[in-house]
Amino acid sequence: MRKRIRTWTAVLLTLTLLLALPACGRQEEEEEPETAYVCEPITLPEGINYIQGGCLIGEDFYMIAQNQLSRLSLADGTTEALPYTMAGFLDGAVHAAPDGTLVIFEETAGGENPNGSYAVRRLDREGTELFHYEREKRPGEPEVTGMLLDADGDVFIRTAKQVEVVAPSGETRFTLPTEEDLFASDDMILLGDGRVGVQESVRNTSERYIRLRTVDKEGKGWGKSYSLSEFAYLRDGDANALFYYVGGDNLYAWQEELETGKQIVNLLSVGYAGETLDLIAPMSDGRVVVAGRDSSQWFDIINHGGQWDYEMAVLTPTEDVPEKTVVTYATTGLATMERFSIMHFNRTNPDYQIKVIDYSDYGSSESQEAAMTRLATEIGAGKIPDILAISGVPTARWASNGLLEDLWPWIDNDPELDRADLMARVLEASEINGKLYEICDNFRFVTTVGRRDVVGERMTWTPEDMWAALEKMPEGCVPLEGTKMELLDALMSMDWNRFVNWDHSTCSFDSEEFKEILKFCASVPDGPSHGSNTAWARDGRLMLYTYYPGEFDSVQHGEYALQGEISFIGYPNPWGETGSSFMWNGGCMMTSACKQKEGAWAYLRTLLLPKKDQFSEVFSAFPVNKEDMERLRKTAMAPMKYERSFGFYSDGEYFTIQYHAVTQEEYDQLMALYDAVDTFHRKDNALSEIITEVAGAYFAGDKALEEAAELIQRRAQLYVNEQT
């Protein structure tokens, strides 16, 4: 733990110092010019609104849509259904083999084999079957999650426990056990050299990444392995790359001789509208075919029904691109609606273009710390992003060092914006010393929910109040979910300003108030994990339900979990104030060293303007714009056109919430919470780790309360001094 704290401290200190340097004192490295692409949509045949899978051979795109294998010519745009008789359900796993044939995996539920079967088939380019291998399903045997044919015609059969390699004759050559659960149903790919790669999702307490392991047929074992980010999506290789992968919004080609991925194109910057990427097919002439579902419709379809639009396009290299001023946008991964906001801006703004710089390395299994280090290094080289949208940024610390731009003057001077048009209480709670450094287009609450007949009809309470309420619960009931450490982190994140003053370089972790927090957290028994909280709450084993309300039907969710009328009681705290806070559902900041402030504001202001018909009802939380808030309120309270439900697992049980139109009482209850909250939920990873390391010793009984508080104070003060 100590090593990790020092790492975070070093990274953030370096970043702070580098950001504080005047931009004119650094030399920017010349970047290799990027290849520009133009996005040319392809018109799909009527009725196709989802492509299960596809691959490209020459100018022909072979796709499985509505369980039919078809061929779409990129040369003339015509589509024809191939005369292929399917034995069962095509799961979308269609590959282009090195010899120009097609490889398809399918599954049957019955037919000649009562239990159903799995099959892999090789077809020529006209849809004629050349070879197939079929395996009957047997009760009790592991499910086959994929089959694939390599260049030699050997069959690779994947289950959750092993990979079996079978000769074309049907004889098993050898079997390789796997160590991890499969990553996806189509978890094997054809590499550019003809071998087969098997994906595994490695997830343990210290690591989360994708491992691609090659099969060594000659040695009858595993060959070379490649570790990539858990958020990377891998696709078949070809003559130009061992394999392709998507990280963030970038398409990469893995270059074996360089042992890294080479970026081909940023899909967002060229205007690709699909949020999902069901197909990525690079062509030999430099073009790239992409296809995926247009998920900007998600909220509209969930609320109103209808059919998805499917986006398919050819990305063509070009030298003829409109001249726009580039605004750089630093991130470590975009959320869905964030992606669509940028896409819409790039398509509609005539003067500026957002260029997303994703500092995560999707071609490795590195941590968030490494991404932050990369950001610091580039800043040191003079590459200061105009906009920062990175989770875990210590906003208060950077603001005190003058690294961030106050956005209130930009809002007040904007001809289309007025504070009265915004949910100003959220923005004011986000202020640091009267200045606004971070904005977003939607927000949530961080709170705990309790039954009204247990906790009362209120939004503030102390630890003593909590213990008194617990007496009303069944014997053995725990008050809160999570561990003591998680409770301590929640209380600190609710309002760091109580204990740290960055402007004066002081902290007060030896105060009586902080000691009360430590003592309270130590007294609370560990509760269930967040994934088990609903089951425990419904059984009366959990008194308080941790929740992040962001929808108008949030009251219904809480009442379902606790089986009765609820109060947004919040976290108990020694100061007896509102125990709930606001949090951004994302968040963007402008750097004070931003070179394109007008351009950066041109984008940031779109987060605060009403969305109107831009994406229909796209919010995944409460809008910051009042007009949008009112529109969503009316939709939520209108009679429902059809029943809406939400299903999920909790502690191994499956639960389904049936929602109804939001009532006036439910709406008023949420607005009362809005009026009561006046703090903002923020993380400070480095300070949290300093606190939790010492607190852990106190919770374990290895340190006394006074000793723990004094040690935290000394270490935290030293850290604060280093950062200011």
N, C-alpha and C positions, 0 to 999 in steps of 0.2 A: 504493500500500500504506500509506504514512504516513497518508493521509487516513482510511483505513478504521480504522486503529488508534486514531486520535484519536476517531473516531465511537464505536467500542465503548467506549473509556475514558469518554467523556462520558456515554453511556447508562448504563453500570453505576455510575459515580460518582453520577449523579443518582438512580438507583434506590436506591443504598445510603443516601444522605442522606435521601431521602424516607421510606424504610422505618424509618429510625432515629428519625424524629420521633414524639413521643407522639401517639397517636390522638386524645386529647381536645383537642389543639391545632388540629384542623382541622375545617372545616365540610363535611359531606357534601352534595353536590348532590342535590336531589330528582329522582328518576328518574320518567320517564313510566311509569305502570303498564302492565305487559305484559298482552296478551290471554291469558287462560287457555284451554286446550283440553283436551278429554277425548278419549281414544283409544278408538274403538269398532271392534273387529275385524270384518272381513267374512268370512263363511264362503264359501270358494270351492268349486265343484263337485268331487266326488270325482275323483281322478286328476290334478288340476292342481297340480303342485308347482313350476311355473316359468312365469312370464309373460315372453314374449320382448319384448313391448312393448305399450303401451296409450295411450289418450287418452280424454278426457272430453268429451261433448257433452250439455249439459243434465244430466239425472239418469242418463244412460246411459254406462256405461263400456265402451268397445270394446277388446278385448284379443286378442292373438295368443298362444295357448297350445297346445302340442303341434301347432304348425303349422296351427292352426285359428282362424279369425276368429270371435269370439263377442261377444255383447252381454250385459252384466250390468246389471240395473236396480238402482240404489241405492235406489229407492223401495220395491220389494217383495222384493229379493234374488234374483229369478229370473234364470237364465242360459239363453240360447238360442244355438245355433250358427247363423250366418248362411249362407244359400245362396250362398256365393261359391266358385267353382271356382278353386282356386289353380293357376297355371301352373308354379310352382316352389317354392323355399324362401323363406319369409317371414323376413327377417332381423331383424324386430322394429321396423323403422322405420315406425311408424304415427302419423300426425299428424291433428289436427282442423283443417280449413281454416276460414278466416273465414266462409265461406258455409254452414257446417254439414255439409260433406261430409267424407269420409275420404280420406286420401292414403296409399298403401301402396307400399313398395319391395320387389321380390322378385327372386330370381335363380334361373335354371334351369341344370341341368348337362347337358342334352341335349334330347331331344324333337325338335321340328321343325327346330331349329337344332342340327346335330351338335356344335358347340362350346359350346352353351349360350347364354343371353342374359340381359340385365338389363331390367327393366320397372318403370315407375311407373304406378300406376292410381288413378283417382278413383272412389270408390263413394258411392252414396247411403246413407242411414242404415239401409236394409234389406239392404245388401250387394250391390245391383245395380250392375254396372259402368257408369259414365258416360263414361269416357275412359281410354285407355291409350296409352303410348308405349313401344316396345320397341326394344332395340338388341342386335344379335348380337355375341357375343364373337368377337374376331378374334385369332389367334395373334400374339404380339409386341406387341399394343396394351396400354396401361396398364389395370390393373384398375379397374373402376368401383366406387367405395366407397360411393356413395349417389346417389339420385335424389330430386328433390322438385319439387312443383308449387306455384307461387305463386298469388296471388289472381287473376291474369289468365290462368292456365292455361299459362303458360310452364314448360318443363321445365328444371330445373337438374341438370346431370350433373357429378359430382365424381370426379376421379381424384387421384392423388398429385401430379400436375403442374399441373392446371388445373381451371377450372370453365367448362363450356360451357352457354350459354343457348340453348334451342331453342324455336321457336314451336310452337303446337299443330299446325301444318301439317307439321312436321318440318324446317323450314328453320332453319339455325343463325343466330341473331341476332348473337352475338359470343362470343368466348372470352377468359377472363381467366386468365393464368398465376398460379400460387401459388408462394410462396417457401419454405414449410416443409413438412415431412411432415405428413400428416394426423394429427389427435389421436385419432380413433376412427372406427369404421366408419360410424356414424350421426353424421356431423360437420357436418350442415347443419340449421338449425332455422328454423321459421316465426316471424317476429317479429310482435308484436301489431299492427303497422300494415300487415301483408300482405307486407312484403319478406322476402327470404331472407338469413339470416346464415350465414357460413361460418367454422367454427372451424379454427384452426391452432395447433399446439403450437410455440412459439418456444423453442428450447433451444440456447444457445451458452455460451461460457465465462463470461460475466458475467450472463446473464439466463435465467430459466426462467419462462414464463408462457403463458397462453392468450390468443390474439388472436381476437376475433370481428369479422370484417369484413363489412359490409353490401354488397350488390350494388346499384349505381346503374344501373338499366336505361336511364334516359333518357340519361345520359352515357356509357353502355357502358363503365363502369369500376368501380373500387372506391369505395364511399362511406365513411361514417364508421366508424371502428374503435373497439373497446372492449378494454382490457387487463384481464384478470382473473387471479387466482392460478392457478398450474398445478394446484392441487388443487380447483378449482371444477368443478362439473358443471352444464352449461347445458341448459335445456329450453325448449320453445316458449313464446311469449308469448300474450297475449290482450288483451281490451279494458282490463284493469286494469294490465298491465305490458308493456313492450317485450319482455322475456324474463324467465324465472325462472332462478335458479341456487341450487345447494346449496354451502355452504362450511362445512366441519366438520360440525356437526349442525344448522345453521341453514338454513332456507329463506328466500330473499330474492326480492323482486320489484324488477326494475330500473325506476326511475322516471326517465324521460328528462329531465323538467323539472328534476330535482334532480341529475342526472348521478351517481347512486349507487344502491345497492340498499337497499331498506327491508326490515328483518327482519320476517318473518311469524310464524314459529314455530320454537322449538327442539325438534327431533324427539325428542331424548333425554329432555328434561324431561317430555314428555307420555307417555312409556312406550312409544314405538314400538319394536318388537323387531327389525325388519329391519336387518341390518348393511349390506346393499346397498340402493340406492335405484334400482330399475329404472323406477319411475313416480312422478312428482309431478304432480298435477293439481289446482290451485286451482279452486274453484267460485265462482260469482258471489255466493253468499250468505255467503262467508267460510269455508266448510268446505274441507278439503284432503284429497284422496285420495292415499294413499301405498301403495306395494307394493314388496317386495323379499324376497330370500332370507334366512332366519334363519340367519346364519352362526355362531351360537353352537354349532351342531351340527358345525361343520367337522371338528374333531379326532375326534369320535366316529365320523363317517361314514368318514373316511379310515382309521381303525383297524378299524372293525367293519362297514362297509358300510351300506346302507339308503338311504332317500329323504329329500331335503331337505323341510323344512317351508317353506311360503311364507306370508309375513305380508302381509296387505292390510288396510288400516284407513281409516276416515274420522275425521279430526281435526275436532272440532266446537267452536267457541267456546262458553264457558260461564262463568257467574259462580258456579256451585256447585262449588267445589273444596275438598278437605280442607285444614284449617289445619295447616301444618307449619312448623317453623323451618328457614329456608333456610341452607345451608352453601355458600359460594362456592368454586368450583374453577377456578383459573386455568390455562390451557393455550394452546398454539399448535397444537393438533391432537391428536385422540384416536386411539390405537391400537385395534384391533378388540376385544381382550379388556378393555381399559380401559373402552371404551364399554359393554360388557356388564356389567361390575362395577357401574358407576354405574346402569345401567338396573335391574339386579336390586335394588340398594339402594333406589332410589326406589320400586320396586313393593312392597317388603316392609317397609321401616322405617316404623313408625307415627308417629314423632315428627319426623324430619328429612328434608329433601329436598336433594340435591345440585343446585346450579345451576351449570352449566358456563359459564364466560366464556372464549370463544376470542378471544385478542387478535390473531390473524391477520386481515388484511383480504382476504377472498376476492374482493372486487369490484375489486381492483387488483393490480398486479404488484410490490408492495412487498416489501422484504427482511425477514429475521428481525430486523434491527436496528430497523426501524420498529415491529414488534410489541412489542419490549422497551421502546421509547420510549413507546408507548401505555400499556403496563402502568405505567411510572413516572409518567406524567401522572395516571392514575387514582388511583394510590396517593397522589400529592400532593394530590388532591382529597378524600382520606379514604376512598377505596374500596379498602381493603386486603383482598385475598383471604384466605380462611381456609386454603385448601390451595393449594400451588404444585405443578404438575406440568408443568414447562417444560424442554425439553432445553437443554443448554448453560448452565444456572444454575451460577454459581461457588459451589458449596456451602461450601467451606472459608472463603472470603472472607466470605460472608454470616453464617456461623456465628460467626466471630470478632467480628463487629459486633453480635452479639446479635439477629439478625433471625429466627433459626429456633428452633423449640421442640425440646428434647431429648425424644426419644420413648421412651427406656429407662424412665423413671418410669411412663409410661402403660402400657407392656407389663407391667412388674412389678406394677402395681396392678390389672391386668385380671383378673377372676375366671376367665376361660376361657383365658387365655394363660400360658404358662410358657416361659422360655428353652429349657428342655430339649425343648420340643415343636417347636422351630424349627431350621433349619440355621444354628446360631448363629455358625459360623465366618464366614459371609458377612456377617452383621450386625456382627460384631466387626471385620472388615476394613474395613467402611464407617465405623467410628467416627472421629471427629475429636476428639482429646484426651479420649478416654473417653466421648464423648457421641454419641448416634445421632440424626442429623438427617433421614435419608432412608430410606424403606423401599419395597419392592415385593413383589409376590407371586411373582415368579420372577426368575431370574438366569442369566447365562452366564459363560463364561470367555473371556478374551482371551489367545491364545497363538499359538505357531507349532509346527508338527508336522514332524518329520523321520523319515526311515527309521532304524530302530533299529540296523541294521548300519552306518550312516554316522555318526550322532550319538551313539550309545551309549544305554544304558538309564538315563537320568537326567533331571532337570528343572531343572538349573542349569548355566550355563557362561559363559565369558568370551569377548570377541572373539577372543582367541588360540585358544581351543578351536574356535570357528567356522571360522577360516581353516584350521586343521588338518583339520577334517572335510571341508572343501570339496575338499581334495586327493584325496579318494576318489571324487569325482564326475567325470563326463566333461568334457573340455576345453570351455571356453566356458560352463559352467554358472554361473549367478549364485546368490548365497546367499539373497537375500530378494526378495520382490515389492515393487513400488512405488518411489517416488523417495527420495532422501536426506532430503528434507523430511518425507515421510510416515514414514520410519523415526525421525527425530528426534521428531516429534510422538507417535509410539507409545511411545517410551522415556520421554518426559516425562509423558505421561498415565498411565503405569503407577504412578507414585508422585511426585506433585508435592511431597509433604512433605519429600523429600530436599533440596529447593532453596529452598523458601519456608516461612517461619514467620509466619503471619498474626497470631498472638497477640503476637509481638514485633516485627512490622513489619520483618522482615529477609529478605534473600534471599542466595543464595551462588552466583551464576552465574559468578563468577570463581574458583571452587574448581577444584582439580586434577581432581576427579571429573567435573565438568561439561565441562571441557576434553577429557577422555578421550572423553566422549560425542560432542562435536563432531568430534574427530579420527576416531573410529570411523565416524560417519555419512558423513564426507567420503570415506572409503576404500572405501565399499561402492558398487559400480556399480548404476545404476538397473535395476530388474527389471520384469517384466510388470505390467500393471494387475491388480486383483483379479478382473476378469472373464475374464482369460486364464490365471489361475494353475493351474487344473487341467490344461489342455493342456500347459503348460510343465513341470509337475511330472511328469506321466506320460511325457513325452519325455526326462526327465533333464536339462532345461535349467534347472530351479529346484530348489534343495536344500531350502528350508524353505517350508512351506505355511501361510500365515496363516489362522487358523481361530478361530471363536467357538463352541465346543461348548456346546450347550444341550439336546441330546437324548441318550438312552442309546445310540443307534446311531452316535454321533459317531466312535467308533473305526473303525467300518466305512467311514465317509465318508473319513477320513484314509488308511486303508489302500488304498482304491480310488484316491485321488489319487496316492499315492506308490508304489503297486504293491509293497507289502511291509508287514511289521510296523512299527509306528510308536512314537515316544516324543513325549510332550508336552514338548518341550525348552524352549519359550519363547524370548524374545528374549535374545540375549547381552548382557551388561551388565558394566561395569567392576567393579562390586562383587561379582560372581559369585554373586548370590542368585537366588531363583526368578524367572524371567523371564515369568511368567504372572500374571494378575490377574483378579479378579472384576469384573463389571459388571452393573448393574441392567438389566433388560429393560423400562425405563420408569423409574418412581420418583416418589414423592410426599413432600412436606414440609409440616409445619404451621408457619405463621408465628407468631412470638412475639406479634404483635399480633392474632392470631385472636380474633374476637368470640364465636365459637361453638366453643370448644375441645372441649366434651363432644360436640357434634354432629360436629365434624371427626374426633375419635377414633372415634366410632360407625362412620364409614366406613372410616377407615384400618385399624382392627382387622380388618375383613373381609378385608383383603389377607393377613393372617397366619393367620387361622382356616382349618381344612381346608375345601376346596370341597365335598367329598362329592358329592351329586347335583345341586349347583347348576347347573353347566354340563357335567357329565360330564367328559371329559378335554380341558380347554380350554387347557392350558398350551402356550405356544409356546417355553418354556425350562424349566429345572429349577425345581420349586416350592420356596419357602422353608419351607413347612410340611412337617414330617417325615412326617406321615400321608399327605399327597398324594404326597410323594416315593416313599414305599414302595409306594403303589398304582400309580404309573406304572412303578416298577421291575418289579413283578410282571407288569404288562401287557406291558412290553418284552421280558421274558424268557420269557413264555409261548409255546407253539407258535403259529405264525402261522396264522390261519384262511385267509388268502389271501396271495399274493405281493405284497409292497409294493416299489415302485421309485420312483426320483426321477430325472427327466430335466432336463437343463439344457445351455445352450450355453457353450463356453469357447473363446475365440480362433477363433470361426467353426465349431468342431466341436460336434457334439451327443453328449453322454455320458449314459449311463443307469446308475445304481447300483441293483443288486438287493440289497435288505436281507434279512437273516435274523434270527431271534430272537436277542436279545442274550445272549451267553455270560457265565458267571461271571467269566472272565478279563477280558472287555471292561468289565464293570461295576467290577471291582476296580481296573482301570487308571484309570477316571474318578474313583473315590473317592480314589485315591492323589493325583491332581491336586488334588482338593478339599482334602485334608489338607496339601498342600504350599503352597498359595497363601495369602498373608497381606497382599496389597495390593489396592487398589481403583482401577479404571480411571475416571478423571474428566477432563473437558475444562476448559480455561480459555482461552477464545478470545482474550481480550485479551493475556494473557501469551504465548500461542503466537505471535501475530502480531508482538509485539515481538521474540521470539527468532528467528523464521524470517526476518524482514526482514534482520537482521544476519547470520544464519547463511548466507543465500543469497549474500551478498557473500563470505563466507569460502569456501563451496563453489566459487564461481566463481574463486577465487584473487585477489580484489580486496582482501582483508583478511587479515592474519596471525592466527594462532590467538589469541595473547595480546590483540591489539587487539580482535578480535571478542568475546572473553569479557568484557573490561573494558567495552566499549560496551553489551553486553547487560546487564551488572550495573548500570551507571549508569541506563539507561532503565527496567529492571525495578524497581530500588529506588525511583526517582522515582514510578513507577506505584503500587507497594505503599504508599508514604507517602501518596499521594493517597486511597487507598481505606481507610485505617485511621485 
